[in-house]
Amino acid sequence: MKHIFMVHSPITFFAAYATIKYLRLSKDEVIVISSNYKVPIEDYKVIPSFAEARNKNALQKLKYFNVPKSFDAYLNSHLYGQDFIAYIDLMSYYQKILVTHTRCREFHFIEEGNSSYANSNDLETLTWDNRQNKLRVNTQGTYMSNLLNGLKWASRGYTNRFLALPYAYDNYQNIKGIKYFTFSKKGFPLVETDQKRVLELKNDDRIAQLSKGLYYENALLWVDGANERFTGLDLSYYHKAIDLAIEKLATQFNNRKIVIKLRPGLKEYSGNYLYKALRKANAEVEVMRDDIILEAVFLNSKNCTVLGNLSSALFYASIFGHQSYSIYSLYSKKVKTIFDDMPGFWENINNFET
């Protein structure tokens, strides 16, 4: 029996890794399907997703036109006739194909991040695959557009029964034996507690390797990011909150190392607002390398204070044993965000006194 994990981010990797440890699976039992994400260890068999391996260019799309059938054949080449159990985060198209494979005997959910802590669904969540196109979500479409879309999906092998599978995790809680693997009792809040398996991800040689050996103790780690997509507010609110937080923390700058993690892909940090504001306050600042997996650093460090704005990193820092503070409490204007629909998020994160 194989155990197949779909991984597309650091958190889904850590969830898969912790689940493998929890179930005491051997290396030979595990297959990881990696989707646009480089799995950072080589302990397990890793294969690229079907989208990367056989559905990237026009020639491949034509050759493997029937996607479910081609995906099944692609997976069969790695199964060698064995059955498997699938572990997915949400039920998107390729996850649907995976769990409906004739060799799939069970499927379970692993933690994904923010969506694993949402306590409600709305129309945008339920129609996730069209979430980038508001017009599609909010209208029924024309007869011709619906007809053409239906023909497109049917011709590529997607049946109505297949497409009708719900996207959100809670729609599957009544399937006998299904489990939800999570780092916190607050995870998957819409399912029964006895279906959850709470994971404890312990620091080990692999985690130390993923953190590039970075170990901090009693340090102040600051995660940069305005996350305007969550608020729609102007950057000036974020910058003012940074200034206020620095004022409140100024007395700690003389005896604590300050390490900042900038937004991914930001190579030149001298013009970054957070960096400039800390240097202006005469703080000694270390900039964390861009390729560092932040959650691995949390696991490899001890008794740190982690600051940030609106980020799941604060939540995972708290779960992995640190004190987290959000500077969003210092915004002069606040709006409702997705984090307000995550039970336990704000319970695990401290606010600054205003």
Salt bridges, closest charged atoms under 4 A:
ASP43 OD1 - ARG206 NE 2.79
ASP83 OD1 - ARG103 NH1 3.19
ASP83 OD2 - ARG105 NE 3.30
ASP89 OD2 - HIS8 NE2 2.62
GLU106 OE1 - HIS108 NE2 2.85
GLU124 OE2 - LYS134 NZ 3.11
ASP224 OD2 - ARG263 NE 3.47
GLU286 OE1 - LYS257 NZ 3.46
ASP290 OD2 - LYS267 NZ 3.57
ASP291 OD2 - ARG289 NH2 2.73
ASP341 OD2 - LYS336 NZ 3.08
